[in-house]
Amino acid sequence: MTQITNLLKRTFKDRRTSLVIYAAGLAAYSVFILAIWPSIKNAQLQQLWQSYPPALKKAFGANIDLAAFDGFFTLEYFGQLWPLILIAFSVGFASASLGGEIEKGTMELLLSQPVRRRSVVLGKYLFFLLALAALIIATLIPVVLGAPIAGGRVGITGVAALGLQAFLFFAAVGSYSIFSAALFSTRSRAIFASVAVAIISYALDILAKLNNFVSNFHFLSLFYYYDPFRYLHSASYAWGDLTVLTAISLFSLTAAVLWFNHRDIAC
Amino acid sequence: MPSILYRGTNLQSSTAENSAAVIACRSLTKYYGPQPGISDLDLSVAAGEIFGFLGPNGAGKTTTIRLLMGMLRPTSGLAAILGYDAWKKSTEIKRHIGHIPGDVRLYEHMRVGELLDYIDGFRASTGRLRAELLERLELAAHKNVKSLSRGNRQKVAIVLAVMHDPDILILDEPTLGLDPLMQQAFYTILLELKQRGKTVFLSSHILSEVERVCDRVGIVKDGRLIEVQAIEALRQNKIRHMDVTFAKEVNFEELRRLPQVLEVQKHDNVLRITLRGDIDAIIKELARHRIVDLTFAQPSLEDFFLSFYGASRKNDTNNQSAKKNI
């Protein structure tokens, strides 16, 4: 435990600046969306949304009410930009945590100490989870506090449900990225593999919404399990989806630990 | 005032421990794909011994050290430290090991003191030798790692390896980048540690370094251990060059007849004598003439390896040169 704590403290010191920048950026974008909401909430957004081609609406969420505060937030932020930023954070952090140290050669120095390889993976992963939780909270607090001021309506239970779903979804992305980082010796390869999985997953999600045949394989896409509007709007939990996300994380983390335990370092 | 490196437990007091091999390799083999890194390595290092691992670049020294440090998994065979499998019990045995990697990479964004604190956090015992080592190696803890020269980075690596007073030191080219004064300081530290019974496994491609500090030497080439010798035997076996300047021209045919003399080259009043073994007879023969100057040139690693490969390699080289000339 001392080893993990030491790694955790050091990683926090090394990452605190970038973490604060990420958190401030995410919170600022929440405030930005809140700020523009009053000026457009009375516009004929729903009619505009209905006039869009059906395929486009299907791809981005046909069930979303764009004229409602939570629908607007989902389409403008939680459904598009937010996942993009948090996927970039998850992949980038996971890849740098192991692949970066191997690539820079500092992993050899670290493993010259009486530190277990699994502690290295778990220490880095634990920090990732804490940082992820902090970023989600930094995004959602302005939404909860700012909605009444901006004249929008959002339930605290819906925000909490969205927070949990987002945490499990991005944790799954970070987990398979950690596995990818344990697999490869360079950060660039680890990032490439993780980003490729995310892009293929996203493409499959879009195609599955447009094509009946491909929809049979929709469950293979990670984005199939990410539905921010459902959680934010009605606070209804899809426990099966959350279980799948948790299973992906646990499986990926276990695979990362096992692989990292048995691989050669610095060859 | 005696150095604090002299204080503490003296491992040599335990004769039982001395008799056991602290480091042992049995048929240790590591392949990188089809390429052998090290093949069928058998060696053992006793407690309190400084063992030199000598070989040219790419011979397999770093691979062996990484196997001992549990960084690489052996393809076959076994590396053991303190009787434990170096791969399976890597974490446990590292509590007793200080290590300097061949290619020292440090956390660039930290200060030296911060880095030492961080590494200290993984050990149960604090680095009680840290302050003394920093002073003796003239290293400032407040400096940024990224601003350090190659030599200063090496000093940081030395402090990191020694500050916890480990029982075993596994050092890969430890004086790389150090200036001659700091090399001396490092050798002094090593010999102090030896006096306290610490075991040292030291890889090097510098013959004089190995001769100076080691008790025994393993010679490795092309991934194979060629020879293990006590340092005295190594001194006897190695080829040396003696340059003798005479007051006037001399007849050196008598010298050629001495069994220790391998070759004599003459340039005016200067003789370059290539010899192996005891020099007593040669000195006595030379003393019959008036000598102006006498020097021993340090043999190159190439010369040294010729001692073990005989003339075959030289002949190969000569043949290749001859072919090129044709």
Interface residues (C-beta under 8 A of the other chain):
Chain A: T2 Q3 N6 K9 R10 D14 K104 G105 T106 E108 L109 L111 S112 Q113 P114 V115 R116 H262 D264 I265 A266 C267
Chain B: Y32 R66 M69 G70 M71 L72 R73 S90 T91 E92 K94 R95 I97 H99 P101 D103 V104 R105 L106 Y107 E108 H109 Y118 I119 G121 F122 R123 L160
